[in-house]
Amino acid sequence: MVLVYFFYDLAVRLTGFLLHLPALFNQKIRQFLTGRQGVWEYLQTFRQPDKNLIWLHAASLGEFEQGLPVLEHLQKEFPQHQYLVTFFSPSGYEVKKGSMPGVGMTYLPLDTTSAAKRFIQLVKPEIALFVKYEVWPNLYRELHRAGIPNVMISTLFKPGQAYFKWYGGIMRAALKHVVYFYVQDERSAQLLESLGFENHTVCGDTRFDRVLEILDRDNQLDFMEYFKGKRSCLVAGSTWPEDETVLLPLLRELDPANSCAVMAPHAIQPHAIKKLQEKLGPGTICYSEISGKGKDFLKNARILVLDTIGILTKVYSYADLAYVGGGFATGLHNTLEPAVFGIPVIIGPQYSGFREAEQLVALGGIRVVEDPKAAHITLSEYLNSPEKRSETGQINSEFILKSKGASIQIAAGIRKYL
C-alpha cells in the first residue's frame, strides 16, 4: 500500500502541474489554480489556536448546500467553536465566499502528502466532515494519524465507484479512516457492508432540510410581482441550449394576457444572453434592463430572462410550473428548489442517478419530456389547468416534508465526537 500511496501522490502532483496549460484558456481551471495560491496565508490568519474548530469540506455548491443544515445545527450548539468550510471547485467557493460571517471559507489544497500534513498541522480541526462523495486518501490518512475523527455525511455509494472495483484499493483503504458514515439510502448501506463496514446509519438527504428553510424566508421580489401579475407563470431554471430548443415552440406561442415565462439560463455571458433573446423573439426582456423602467415595461413583457445569479430560488416562489434544465445533456440541476413550493416540475429524459428526481418521477410529481412536441403538450396542459397543477404540486410538497430530518440526526451523532 505504501507504493500505491506513492503513485497516487505522484499523480496528484502531475495533475496539478499539467493543469497550468489549459488554465491559460479556461477561466474555471485558472480560478481552480489561482484560488489556491493564498490558502496557507489565509488559514494562518483565520485560525485562532485557543478555539476548537469544526471543519466541513464540500466539493462544490450543491454539496455545500447539503452540509449547511448540519453546520447550522452545530453552530447553534457550539457557538464558541471556529468553523471552516473548504471547497474543491470554483463553482462552490466563488459563489459562497464571505456568505457566512465568522465562518472561514477557502479552497482545499490538492491532496498531496505534504499538503495534507501541512493542512492538518495548521488547522488542527476537532472533527472533519466530508460531504457526499468527497474522499481524499492522503488527508484521510493524516487525519487518522493525528487522531482526528473523520465523518462522511449525506453520503451516496454506487456500484460503479472505484471502491467496488479491482483498481480501487487506495479508495477502500481511505474509507477505513472514516469513523462513521451517514448515508442517504439503503443501497449505500448495503454497498458499505459488502466492504465490511458496519459503522453507518441511513438517515436520508440533508438537502430536504435545506430546501424547507426556503419556505421560511422572505422570497418577495417586486419585479416579479409586476411581471407576473395575475398570469400563469412558467419558470425555466438552469437551462442549456438543448433545453431551450425543447421549450421554444411553447414560449413563442405564449399569450401575454394570460401567461408569462422566466428563463434562467446557465450561461449568462452577454453573447449567450443576446442569442437567447433573439431566439425568444418580441416581448422578451432581461433582468439587467429593468432598472429605471416603469411597471408597464414588466407587465407588457412575455418572457423575462434572468441574466444574473443568486435569485432563481426566490423566482421559483412565483412559479405555477417549473422546468429544470440539464436533463438533455449536461446533468440535471436542482429539482427540489422548485418542488418545495408545491408546483409541478418538468425535466428532460436524462435523470438517472439523481435519486430525488427518480423518486418524484415515480410518484408523479415530476414529468419527463423527450422532445419539443411532448414539452409543448405537457407544459400547455399544466399552464391551462390550475387543478392539475395543484394535484401534481401537492405530491412534491408531501414528498419533501416526509423526507426531512437528516441534518438533526447527523448533528446529534456528531455531538459525541466533540
C-alpha positions in Angstrom: 0.0 0.0 0.0 3.0 2.3 0.6 3.8 2.1 -3.1 0.1 2.8 -4.1 0.2 6.0 -2.0 3.4 7.0 -3.6 2.0 6.7 -7.1 -1.2 8.4 -6.0 0.8 11.3 -4.7 2.8 11.5 -7.9 -0.4 11.5 -10.0 -1.9 14.4 -7.9 1.3 16.4 -8.3 1.5 15.7 -12.0 -2.2 16.7 -12.5 -1.6 20.0 -10.6 1.3 20.8 -12.9 -0.4 19.8 -16.1 -3.4 22.0 -15.3 -1.4 25.1 -15.9 -1.6 24.7 -19.6 -5.4 24.5 -20.0 -5.6 27.3 -17.4 -4.3 29.7 -20.0 -7.5 29.2 -22.0 -10.1 28.2 -19.4 -11.3 30.6 -16.6 -12.6 27.9 -14.3 -9.3 26.0 -14.3 -7.5 29.2 -13.9 -9.6 30.0 -10.8 -9.1 26.5 -9.6 -5.3 27.1 -9.5 -5.0 30.8 -8.6 -7.6 30.4 -5.8 -5.3 28.0 -4.0 -2.3 30.3 -4.1 -3.2 32.2 -0.9 -4.7 29.3 1.1 -1.8 28.9 3.6 -1.7 32.6 4.4 -5.5 32.8 4.8 -5.5 29.8 7.2 -2.8 31.2 9.3 -4.6 34.5 9.7 -8.0 32.9 10.3 -7.1 30.1 12.7 -7.4 31.0 16.4 -5.3 28.4 18.3 -7.3 28.9 21.6 -10.6 27.7 20.0 -11.7 24.3 18.8 -12.5 24.1 15.1 -15.1 22.1 13.2 -14.1 21.7 9.5 -16.5 20.8 6.7 -15.4 20.0 3.2 -17.6 20.2 0.1 -16.7 19.6 -3.5 -18.9 22.4 -4.9 -22.1 24.4 -4.3 -24.5 21.5 -4.3 -22.5 19.6 -1.7 -22.2 22.8 0.4 -26.0 23.1 0.4 -26.1 19.6 1.7 -23.7 20.2 4.5 -25.0 23.6 5.5 -28.0 22.4 7.6 -25.7 20.2 9.7 -23.2 23.1 10.1 -26.0 25.4 11.2 -27.2 22.9 13.9 -23.6 22.6 15.2 -23.2 26.4 15.3 -26.2 26.7 17.5 -25.0 24.0 19.9 -21.3 25.0 19.8 -21.2 28.8 19.3 -17.7 29.2 20.8 -16.1 26.9 18.1 -14.5 28.2 15.0 -15.9 26.9 11.7 -14.1 26.3 8.5 -15.6 25.4 5.1 -13.3 24.3 2.3 -14.2 23.7 -1.4 -12.7 21.7 -4.2 -14.1 23.7 -7.1 -14.6 27.4 -8.0 -18.3 26.9 -8.6 -18.7 26.4 -4.9 -16.1 28.8 -3.4 -16.6 31.8 -5.8 -20.4 31.8 -5.1 -20.3 31.3 -1.3 -17.2 33.1 -0.2 -18.0 35.6 2.5 -21.6 34.4 2.8 -21.4 33.3 6.4 -19.9 35.9 8.8 -17.3 34.4 11.1 -17.1 31.2 9.1 -13.8 30.6 7.3 -14.1 29.7 3.6 -11.3 28.7 1.3 -10.1 26.2 -1.3 -8.7 22.9 -0.1 -5.2 22.3 -1.4 -4.6 19.4 -3.7 -4.3 16.1 -1.9 -0.5 15.6 -1.8 1.1 14.1 1.2 3.0 17.3 2.1 -0.1 19.5 1.7 -2.3 17.1 3.8 0.2 17.1 6.6 0.6 20.9 6.5 -3.1 21.5 6.4 -3.8 19.3 9.4 -0.9 20.8 11.4 -2.1 24.3 10.7 -5.9 23.9 11.1 -5.9 21.3 13.9 -9.6 20.5 13.5 -11.5 18.8 16.3 -13.5 17.0 13.7 -13.6 16.7 9.9 -16.9 16.4 8.0 -16.8 15.4 4.3 -19.9 15.7 2.2 -21.4 13.1 -0.2 -18.6 11.8 -2.4 -15.5 13.6 -1.1 -12.8 11.0 -0.3 -9.2 12.3 -0.1 -6.8 9.4 0.6 -3.8 11.5 1.9 -6.0 13.8 4.0 -7.9 10.9 5.4 -4.6 9.1 6.4 -3.3 12.2 8.1 -6.5 12.8 10.0 -6.3 9.2 11.2 -2.6 9.6 12.2 -3.5 12.8 14.1 -6.4 11.1 15.9 -9.0 13.5 14.5 -12.4 11.9 13.8 -13.5 12.0 10.2 -17.2 11.7 9.4 -18.8 11.4 6.0 -22.3 13.0 5.8 -25.1 12.7 3.3 -23.1 10.1 1.5 -24.0 8.1 -1.5 -22.3 4.9 -2.8 -22.9 3.4 -6.2 -21.7 0.1 -7.7 -19.7 1.8 -10.4 -17.5 3.7 -8.0 -13.8 2.9 -7.6 -14.3 1.4 -4.1 -16.1 -1.6 -5.6 -13.6 -2.2 -8.5 -10.3 -4.2 -8.6 -8.3 -1.0 -9.0 -9.9 0.9 -6.1 -7.5 -0.3 -3.3 -6.4 3.1 -2.2 -10.0 4.3 -2.0 -11.1 1.4 0.0 -8.1 2.0 2.3 -9.2 5.6 2.7 -12.6 4.5 3.9 -11.0 2.7 6.8 -10.0 6.1 8.2 -13.7 7.2 8.4 -15.1 6.8 11.9 -18.7 7.0 10.8 -20.8 7.2 7.6 -24.2 8.9 7.4 -25.6 7.6 4.2 -28.6 8.7 2.1 -30.2 5.3 1.3 -30.2 1.5 1.9 -28.3 0.8 -1.2 -25.4 2.8 0.0 -25.5 1.0 3.4 -25.5 -2.4 1.6 -22.5 -1.4 -0.5 -20.6 -0.4 2.6 -21.4 -3.6 4.2 -20.1 -5.5 1.2 -16.7 -4.0 2.0 -17.0 -5.0 5.7 -18.1 -1.6 7.1 -20.8 -1.6 9.8 -20.3 1.9 11.1 -23.1 3.6 9.3 -26.6 5.0 9.6 -29.2 5.5 6.9 -30.7 9.0 7.6 -31.6 10.4 4.2 -30.6 13.5 2.3 -29.9 16.8 4.2 -30.9 18.8 1.1 -34.6 18.3 2.1 -33.9 20.2 5.3 -32.2 22.9 3.4 -34.9 23.4 0.8 -37.6 23.5 3.5 -35.8 26.5 5.0 -36.5 28.4 1.8 -40.2 28.5 2.7 -39.5 30.4 5.9 -37.5 33.2 4.4 -38.7 36.4 2.6 -39.0 35.4 -1.0 -40.7 38.6 -2.2 -39.3 40.3 -5.4 -41.0 43.5 -6.5 -40.1 43.0 -10.1 -41.8 39.6 -10.2 -44.9 41.0 -8.6 -45.2 43.4 -11.5 -44.1 40.9 -14.2 -46.4 38.1 -13.2 -49.5 40.0 -12.2 -52.4 37.6 -12.4 -50.9 35.5 -15.2 -49.8 31.8 -15.1 -46.1 31.7 -14.9 -43.6 29.1 -16.1 -40.1 29.4 -14.6 -37.4 27.5 -16.6 -34.3 27.3 -14.4 -30.6 26.5 -15.2 -31.4 25.8 -18.9 -28.9 24.9 -21.5 -29.2 25.3 -25.3 -30.7 21.7 -25.5 -33.4 22.7 -23.1 -34.1 26.0 -24.8 -34.6 24.1 -28.1 -37.3 22.0 -26.5 -39.0 25.0 -24.8 -39.0 27.4 -27.8 -42.2 26.2 -29.6 -44.3 26.8 -26.5 -42.6 30.0 -25.5 -43.1 31.6 -28.9 -46.8 31.0 -28.6 -47.4 32.4 -25.1 -50.4 34.7 -24.8 -49.0 37.6 -22.8 -52.5 38.4 -21.5 -52.8 35.0 -19.7 -49.3 33.5 -19.4 -45.7 34.5 -18.9 -42.3 32.8 -18.5 -39.0 33.4 -16.8 -35.9 31.9 -18.4 -32.8 31.5 -16.1 -30.1 30.2 -18.4 -27.0 28.5 -17.0 -24.7 30.6 -19.3 -25.2 34.4 -18.7 -22.4 35.8 -20.7 -23.6 38.8 -22.8 -23.2 37.0 -26.2 -25.2 34.0 -24.9 -28.0 36.2 -23.5 -28.2 38.2 -26.7 -28.5 35.0 -28.7 -31.3 33.7 -26.4 -33.2 36.9 -26.7 -33.1 36.7 -30.4 -34.5 33.1 -30.3 -37.3 34.0 -28.0 -38.5 36.9 -30.1 -40.5 40.1 -29.4 -41.7 40.7 -25.9 -38.5 39.3 -24.3 -36.8 41.5 -21.7 -33.7 40.9 -19.5 -33.3 41.5 -15.7 -30.5 43.9 -16.4 -32.8 46.1 -18.4 -35.4 46.6 -15.5 -33.6 49.3 -13.6 -35.2 52.7 -14.2 -38.1 51.3 -16.2 -41.7 51.6 -15.2 -44.2 48.9 -14.2 -45.6 48.7 -17.7 -42.3 47.6 -19.0 -42.6 44.4 -16.9 -46.4 44.0 -17.2 -46.3 44.0 -21.0 -43.4 41.5 -21.4 -44.0 37.9 -22.3 -40.6 36.5 -21.2 -38.1 37.6 -18.6 -34.5 36.4 -19.0 -32.6 36.3 -15.8 -29.1 37.4 -16.8 -27.9 37.3 -13.2 -27.3 34.8 -10.5 -28.5 34.3 -6.9 -32.2 35.0 -7.2 -33.6 31.9 -9.0 -34.8 30.2 -5.8 -36.9 33.3 -5.0 -38.2 33.5 -8.5 -39.4 29.9 -8.2 -41.7 31.1 -5.4 -43.7 32.9 -8.1 -43.9 29.9 -10.5 -47.1 28.0 -11.2 -45.0 25.5 -13.1 -41.2 24.8 -13.3 -38.9 23.4 -15.9 -35.4 22.3 -14.6 -32.6 22.2 -17.1 -29.8 19.8 -17.7 -31.9 16.7 -18.4 -30.9 16.5 -22.1 -27.1 16.5 -22.0 -25.2 18.3 -19.2 -26.6 16.8 -16.0 -29.9 17.6 -14.2 -29.9 20.7 -12.0 -31.7 21.1 -8.6 -35.3 19.9 -8.8 -36.0 20.2 -5.1 -35.8 24.0 -5.1 -38.9 24.4 -7.3 -40.7 21.3 -5.9 -40.7 22.7 -2.3 -43.1 25.4 -3.5 -45.7 22.8 -4.3 -45.6 23.1 -8.1 -45.3 20.6 -10.9 -41.7 20.1 -12.2 -40.8 19.2 -15.8 -37.4 17.8 -16.8 -35.6 16.1 -19.7 -35.1 12.3 -20.0 -31.6 12.0 -18.6 -32.2 11.9 -14.9 -30.8 8.5 -14.0 -28.6 8.7 -10.8 -30.5 11.8 -9.5 -32.2 10.0 -6.6 -34.8 12.6 -5.7 -35.8 13.0 -9.4 -36.1 9.3 -9.8 -38.4 9.1 -6.8 -40.6 12.1 -7.8 -40.9 10.8 -11.4 -42.2 7.5 -10.0 -44.6 9.4 -7.7 -45.9 11.6 -10.5 -44.6 15.0 -9.1 -42.1 15.3 -11.9 -43.0 14.8 -15.5 -40.4 13.9 -18.2 -40.5 15.3 -21.7 -38.3 13.9 -24.5 -38.8 16.4 -27.4 -40.3 19.8 -28.3 -43.7 18.3 -29.1 -44.0 16.4 -25.8 -42.9 19.6 -23.9 -45.5 21.7 -25.7 -48.3 19.3 -24.8 -47.2 18.8 -21.2 -46.5 22.5 -20.4 -49.7 23.7 -22.1 -51.7 21.1 -20.1 -50.4 22.5 -16.8 -50.5 26.2 -17.7 -54.2 25.8 -18.6 -55.2 23.7 -15.6 -54.9 25.1 -12.0 -56.5 21.8 -10.7 -53.9 19.7 -12.4 -51.1 21.9 -11.1 -52.4 21.7 -7.6 -52.7 17.9 -7.7 -49.2 17.4 -9.0 -47.6 20.1 -6.8 -49.1 18.5 -3.7 -47.2 15.3 -4.5 -43.9 17.3 -4.4 -44.7 19.1 -1.2 -45.7 16.0 0.7 -42.6 14.1 -0.5 -40.2 16.8 0.7 -42.0 17.1 4.1 -41.8 13.3 4.6 -38.1 13.3 3.8 -36.9 15.9 6.3 -34.9 15.3 9.5 -31.5 14.0 8.3 -29.5 17.0 9.5 -30.8 16.9 13.0 -29.9 13.2 13.2 -26.4 13.7 11.8 -25.7 16.7 14.2 -26.8 14.6 17.1 -24.4 11.8 16.1 -21.5 14.2 15.6 -22.0 15.6 19.1 -20.4 12.5 20.7 -17.1 13.3 19.0 -16.9 16.9 20.3 
